[in-house]
């Protein structure tokens, strides 16, 4: 069953990549329509990153409210690592996109800024974790931090666009082909996220077991 | 009523212990004064008045860094002196947070009262609406104090301590910085016709945003602090 899911995910990803290069038409309404195809990679990465970020917050909550299970802390950590990777890829693809379309790699566009601040928050989360030796204390502190950030970041998404002018298109509507490719690519990347998450949690579970064995040895 | 008295008792205790040594107070004030002197000297090099946009940015940068340098002591102190456990016995988490937050907010507002007029005089930037400037700075200070109080409780648990407070809180404070700078610029007449006073309405959006930021930060802190405190 798991094997089948992995094979399907691989085939699906291959199809989506092929589609984004061969099937997608040039997007009208962009300064450089041919090169707009990068959105088929850019937007799905953003979605997978946000799914991972929300998951990190949810597992943080489950750690605090649900009996302080060390495995929930590990799940929160793994989700945060994956969120950082996906959000970094979103930033990089977004910068390439911005350079091609608007002639600037970085222009403090609200969405760019928000994703970058999310990245900074996750970076701070890892620094905070690295600073605490005691495992239980580390788990509690990082769960509180990620939940506090989870409450404050929707404010960010609402406030930042009020102050920074946006270059992101609001009126250009992608045609149906784009919707199909973007949504199926998102599904693939979220599937990839689930797979990596599962691997990461299994690794952390083994590490916890190993730590327990080492601790019990005289 | 009991809750309020407990929180006030924590607040009074904070200031009483602070007043014995005055370490946080003097170091924070001196940090702000040092920053202002540097800004004044740097301005003398250029020999021109600052644009209001620059003045507004500098004001918030000085406030943020002063706060990050001085407000972290709130919980660090307890861990260093080993008084955290006693405090845990005497008071509930929410009252401890509220007392420390109030002490921090008072300190930061005091800093702002010194910093803002000095900086505006140094930069030779005329204020076009004092009420708006006061409202924006006051609400900004409350928001900064709320976030930094919670973050200092987290950072006090780490081995790195000092530098971490700025690292973990600045990303969370970005919305506040944007609204604060924009509101201050409005009070200094950016975006209005030159000359005369400007009305409060030019910055009322920023005041609302700063108010909601402070309310959200305080609520989130009160809800989450118990998890940390009752550990």
Interface residues (C-beta under 8 A of the other chain):
Chain A: X64 X113 X117 X120 X121 X123 X124 X127 X128 X131 X132 X133 X136 X137 X140 X141 X143 X144 X145 X147 X148 X149 X151 X152 X155 X156 X159 X160 X162 X163 X164
Chain B: X147 X150 X151 X154 X155 X157 X158 X159 X160 X161 X164 X167 X168 X170 X171 X172 X174 X175 X178 X179 X182 X205 X209 X212 X213 X216 X217 X220 X221 X224 X227 X228 X231
